[in-house]
Amino acid sequence: MLPVTPDVRDSPIDRLLFLPSLLFLAVAIVQHLVNPISSILDFGLCWLPPILLFGSAFGINRSSVAPKQYPRMLGWASLGFAVIGIIIVTLLIMPEINIDSINSIIAGFGIGTLGGLVAGYNEAQARERGRVAERERLAAKHAEKENARLEHLNHLLRHDILNSAMVIEGYADILLDDLSEENAKSVQIIQRQAKSIEELIENVRTYMQAADEDTPLQPKNLSKTLRGEIESVKSSFPDLNVTTEIPDGVTVYADPLLRSVFSNLLRNAVIHNESESPEIAVTVEPAADTVTICIRDNGPGISEEVRQKLTTKPQEGQHGFGLYLVQTLVSRYEGSLEFETAAGEPTGTTAIVTFSQSGTGPEAQSVERADAPSKSTRGAS
């Protein structure tokens, strides 16, 4: 069956394929007037060619074949007509073969024309498939070049720029010991900006890895991953007070980038916390088929307008790249991300991550044994 397209074709070239059916229709009318048809067989031989040719032309006209292919297809129909003509003439000059019905000759020419038209259509389809394959090949080649460029940029970020940022941060640490309190504040700004560059580079690298959709999702030990990121952020911010409620053996379907979800949320909660005693409370609540992770801080809170923009693609001068990366990864894991500021409370924001799949059964236990996590942590740190 020919694929149907919704476009309407009414230009002169669109009607080109109807010429053979019109010619055979005219022949059938003339034959009917000159020699009235006396049998059903003669009627079929005379009128079937224009009907079949018209139906084929209509079907091709409604198919996906481009009209620019029609002249070539008409050439194939003419070739089929000519081939059958040669065969008929050869048969007529042979004395042992007698063709005494003009309707049989008309039907023969019709079959040849129809065969040529079908052959032209098949060739047009093959040419179209070849063009599509070539476009896909060129697109794949272009994508390969772009991936190579991105990989080169990623290498540049990870090595050259990251190394420079680490050198700046290292020399700032050295200067900090020999400066007055007033000048030390300026050096601390340099340290924070250098650290911000390092984190941005790490997030860009993670984002590029997240774009690779070929990486399969597998059961990952959320409990151990979250505890590990909490320990990491505590080592970076010694004054931070963290309370946790994380059951053992909670798993979600994710990939190795799961750690970046919690790393960015935890660090974001600390960096933007202006409290003299920054605090974070982390809870994990497994349910029958979901698991919810809440990360609450005692920072200044976030307005509704700002919360709506947190997980959108950042533009110049807007919020950082980290939360957009979190949203990208959570969506990849078929989860959701929300931010809430409790009504009536002057401070604090809660980041709520919900994953649609979790486990605590045999599969989760096997992941737990493989990862050998520490015991559940509950209380103040």
N, C-alpha and C positions, 0 to 999 in steps of 0.2 A: 504494500500500500504506500502511496506517495505521501510524504509529510506535507501537511497543509500549513500555509502561512497566512496570517491575517491581512497582509497588504493587498490592496487592489491595484491591478496592473491594467492600464488602459491606453498606453502609448502605442504607436504603430508597430514597433518591434515586438511588443507583447502579443500581437495578433498574428505574427509571422507564421507560427506553427499551424495555424488554422488553414493555410493555403492548400495543403494537400487534400484535406477533407472537402474544401470547397470545389476543388478541381474534380474530384471523384463524384461529388454530388451533382455537378453539372453534367458529367458523363452519364450518370445514372438517369438523370431526367431526360437527356437526349435519347438514350437507349430505350427508355420507357415510351417515349413519344414515337420513335421510329419503328421499334419492334415491341409492341405491347407484350408484357410478360405473361406467360400462360401457365407457369408452374411455380410452386413454392420454392423449389430448388433454384430456378433462375432468379426469382425475386431475392433470395438470400445472397446469391453470388453477385448480384448487381448492387444491392443496397447495403450490404454488410461492410464493405470497405469504407465508405464515407462515414458511417456510424462509428466504427472502431477508431478511425483516424481522428474524428472530432472528439471522442471521449478521451483518447490519449493526449491530444493537444490541450484539452481542458485540464486534465490531471497534471500535466507538466507545468502548465501556466499557473496552477495553484500550488506547485511544489516549491522547494527551497532552491531550485536551480535558477541562477541569475539570468535575466533576459539577454545579456550579452553573449550567452552560450547558444541562443536560438539559431542564429545563422549557421553555425557549425552543425547543429542538430538537423537543420533543414538540408544541409549538404549530405549528411548521412542518409536521410530519407531519399534524396535524389539518387544516391549511390545504390540503395536497395532497389529503387525503381529501375535503374539501368541494368543491374545484375539480372533481375527477373526478366527484363526485356530481352537481354541476350539469350537467356535460357528459352524463352518462348519462341523467339525467332529461330533458334537452333532446332527446336521441336517441330516448328511449322515446315521447315525445309526437309525434314526427314520423312520420306514417303511412307514408311511403315507406321507413323503416328498420325492420327487424324484428330484434330481439334476443331469441331464444327460449331462450338458455342462461343459467341462473343462474350457472354457473361462470364465464362470460365477464364477468358483472357483478362477481363476487367478485374476479376477476383484475384488472379495471379499477380497483376501489377499492384493491387491494393495490399496483398500480403507482403510483397517486396518492400513497398513504401513503409508499411507499418513496422516491418522488421528493422529497416534502416533507422526509423525514428526511435525505436526502443534501444538500438545499439548506440545511437547518439546520446540518448538520455543516460545510459549506463556510463558512457565515456565522460559525460559532463559531471556526473556524480563522482567518478574516480578522480577527475581533475580537481574538483572542489575538496575532496578528502586530502588530496596531495597538498593543496594550498593551506588547508587547516593544519596539516602536519608540519608544514614548513614554518607557519606562523608560530606554532607551539615550540618548534625547535629553536627559532630565533628568540622567542620569549624566554625559554629555558637558558639559552646562552647569555642573554642579557642579565637574567637573574643571577646566573653564576658569576658574572663579572661584578654585579653589585654586591653580592655576598663576599667576593674577594676584597672589594674595596672596604666594606664594613669590617671585615676581619682585620684588614690592615689598620683601620682606624682604631679598632678595639685593642690591637697590639700596641699601637702608639699611645693610647690612653693608659693601658696597664703598665707599660714599662717607662716610657720617656716622661710623660706628664706626671704619672704617679710617683716616680722616683724623685722628680723635682719638688713635688709637694712634700714628700717625706723629708727631703733635705732642708726645706724651709722650716718645717716643724721642728726638726732636730736642732737647727741653729737657734731657733726661738727658745727652745728649752735651755740651751746653754746661756743665752743672754739673760734669761729670766732670773738667774741666780745672782747676777751682778748689777741689777738695776734697782732704782728706787721704786717705791710703791706706785707712784704716779706713772712713771715710765713703764712699769711692769704691766699696767693695764693695756697699754698699746701693744705690747708683745703678746699678751693673752689674746687680743683680737686677731693677731697674725696666726697664732696657734689654732684658734677656732676656724678661721677661714681655710687654713691648710687642711685641717681635719675635714672640713666640709667638702673640699675638692676631692679628697681621698674617698669619702663616702659616695659622692656623686659618680666617680669613676667606677666604683664597685657596683653601684646601682645600674649604670649603663651596661656594664658587662652582664649583669644578671638579666636585664631586660632583653638583651640580644639573645641570651640563652632561652628565655621564655618564648621568644618568637619562633623557636624551633619546635613546631607542633608534632614532629616525629618522635619526640621523647615520650615514651609510654608512662602513664600514671600507674603507680603501684602503691600498695599499703605502706605507709610511712608512720613511724612511731612519733605521734604528735607530742606525747608526754615528754619524751627525752629531748626532742628538738626544742621545745619551748623552754625546758629547764636549762638547756645549754645556752640559749640566747639570753636568758635572764642572768646567768652567771657572767656572761660576756659583758653585758651592759653594766652590771655591778662592779666589775673590775675597772671599767672605764670611768665610772662615776662613784667614787668611794663614799660620798655623802648620801647616796640614794638609799632610801628605805623601801624594801620590797616585801609584800606579803603575798603568799601564793596558796592556791588550793587546786592542786593538779593531781587527779587520780592516775594510777599506773595503767599502762596497757591500752591507752586510747590511740587509735590509729585512724588515719584518713587516707583517701586515695590522692596522692600528690607525687611530686618528684623531688630531687635534691634541692630545688630552689625554695622549698617550704620554709626553710630557716630565714630567708630574706623577708618573708611576710612579718614574722615576729620581730626580727632585728629592726626593721624600719619602724614598726609601730612602737616598740619599746623606746628606741632612741628618740623618736619624735616626741613621745610623752615626756622625756627628760629634758631635751634641748629647749623646748618651749615652755618649760616649767619655771616660773619666776619665784616660786616659793623658796623661803630660806631653808626649809626642810622638805625637799622633794620626796614624794611618796608615790608608789605604784602598787596597785592591787590587781593580781592576775588570778582569774578563776576559769576553770574548764568544766563544762556541764554536759556530759554525754547523755543522749536520749536514745530512743529506739533506733532511729535512722538518721539522726543528726548529732552534731557536736558543736557547742557554742563556746567561744573563747572571749572573755571580757577582760580588757586592759584599761583600768581606770587610774587617772592621775589626779593630783590635787593642784593642778595648774590654774591659769586664769580663765579657763573655759573658752568655748568657741561659739560665736554667734551663728544663728541659723543660716544667714546669707553665706558666711564663710564655709560652713559645713557642707553646703550644697556644691561647692567648687573644689573641695579637697581632693576628690578622686578623679577629677577631669585632667586632661592633658595640660600640663603647665605651660604657660607662655612666659615671655621675658618679664621679669619683675614680679611674678606671682609666686605661689608656694613652691616648695621643692619637688624634686622628681620622685622621692621615695614613696609617697602615698599613692601616686599614680601607678608605680610599679606594684605596690601591694594590691591595688584594685585589679591590675592585669593578671597577677598570679592567682588571686582568689577566683576570678572569673574563669580562669583556665581549670581550676579545680572544682568548678561548678558550685561555688559557694557565694556568699554575700558579705558585704562590708558596710557597716553603719557607724555613725558617730552620734553620741547623745550627750547632752548636758542636762542634768536633772533640773526640773522646774523648782524654783525656790532656793536653789543652792548657788551661792555666789561663785564658787570655783569648781573646777574639775570637769574633765571630759572622759567619756567611756567609749573606747573603740570596741565594737562588737563584730566578731568574725564568726560566721556560721558555715559549716561544711555540710553538704548533703549526705555524705557517707562517712560512717565511723564504725568501729568494731571493738569488741572486747572478748571475742570468742577465741577459738583455736587459732584462727589466722592471725589475730592480734597478738596472741601469746607467742606465736612463733616469731613474729617481728620483734616482740619484747625480748625474747631470749637471744636473738641474733644481735640486737643492739646493746644488750646488757645495761639497761638504764639504772640510775640510782633510785632510791626509794622516794616515794611521794614527799614533797616538801610542803609543809603547812605551818604558817606562822610568820613571824617577822624575821627579816634578815638585816 
